[in-house]
Amino acid sequence: MNIGISTASFYPMLLEDGINIAADLGYRRVEMFLNSESEYDPAFCKERRRQLDDLGIEVISMHPYTSAMEGHLLFSDYPRRTADALDQYRRYFEAAALLGARYFTFHGELLRSRGLPRSSPDAARYDTYADLCRTARECGIQFTQENVSWCKSADPEFLRGLYDHVPDLAFTLDTKQAVRAGYTWSDYVDAVGDRIVNLHVSDYSKETDCLLPGQGECDFSALFSALESRGYEGNAIVEVYQTDYSAPESLAQSRIYLESV
């Protein structure tokens, strides 16, 4: 399993500066977290692609800054907003393709979302997911749903419903979000494991739900083995926050630790 890092780990550092630091720390795979609308501009993406190529870095996945709004944008009672948001996300998929990404990471509806039409909400939801998967595929990107503690995707049963009704949908597993939702990573592997294509990793303890890998009690060997037994051949992307470490150099130790596992 290859080890990468999310540029979210360097936020609020500018994206291009975070890429340089990731390279300095020995990472050669990244998830790109784009943080402003101008960062989806084709000229900006092409410049970042040149930077990435010069550094020998491969983009595994892309994550949009609109994650907290996805329920409102795509699952509301207002059909014109949904149509506009699908056009907006097509631009995001096109940007992901310019960056060389394989996957797109999606949060979806908030836990308290009022968005879906009152008649046949599940059917409307599945239709929107199918549209997103199709549009992403047309751009050469695989669309993935991430488990997120403050979204409906925190519930493994919700994910099972998506699994059963949206055959083109893939999944991103996030270990920290599992802990924050009160589940274990194995709950999500049991629910959708053979369609997991992307993995966000961090560590945790009884006191803290997000630590650098190797500083807590997560059994990464068991995690990797469980995924590989279901055919996973992807990457493990370190995703922490700037408040989780005192110096960027400690992120290099996380890479070394995970590579040893």
TASUL-V806626 format. One line per field, one symbol per residue. psi: psi as a letter, one per 20 degrees, with the letter a starting at -180 (. if undefined). Layout:
psi->???
//
This chain:
psi->pqpaqpihiipkqqghhhggggghjjpjpqppopjrhhiiphgghhghggggghikpppgrqpqijgijhghgikrjohhggghhhgghghghhggghijqhqpppgbqqhkpjgqqhplhgggghggghgggggghhjkqppqpqpphjrhihohhghhggghinhiprqppohhhgghijrrhhhhghgjhijpiqppqrrrahhpjorqpijbjpnhggggggghijjpkbroopoarhiiqhqhhhhhhgggghhh.
//
